């Protein structure tokens, strides 16, 4: 969340600006949703591959607005992507559709693999400010060739899964259920 807060501050995103959070049903997506709700942002739109999942998040954070696709909203200042599933991938046409006139769209991509693909970045480079966030660096990290991961990068979601998996104390915990307890345990670990 700290990277997202920095981008908000640096790009002067106000509580009145239109913001989209993509992939709100995971732990990270819900945490981002909760932040914007608690910070009293007025125009935060949420979506995920599950309409029911998005509506469940809206029940918890009622000022957030559910959208089913990217064409439901215009004049968006910032998009935060917390997933890379096919339904939620940003395309050049989406960016053209909802970016503000005469302004660049700020995209904070915390998904791994990235939500915004290289061809979209190339096509849209004049229309966006793109920030890939959520990853750390370590010279000691090497991945097997079986995975399409970049060596030396500690991906937030992978790191979280490894910590949770290695923690004997919580082996029986259902990490796919988003609960206050799960979130508290993750903060402790």
Secondary structure, 3 states (H helix, E strand, C coil): CHHHHHHHHHCCCCCCCEEEEECCCCHHHHHHHHHHHHCCCCEEEEECCCHHHHHHHHHHCCCCEECCCHHHCCCEEEEEECCCCHHHCCCHHHHHHHECCCCCEEEEECCCCCCCCHHHHHHHCCCEEEEECCEEECCCCCCCCCCCCCCCEEEHHHHHHHHHHHCHHHCCCCCCCCCHHHHHHHHHC
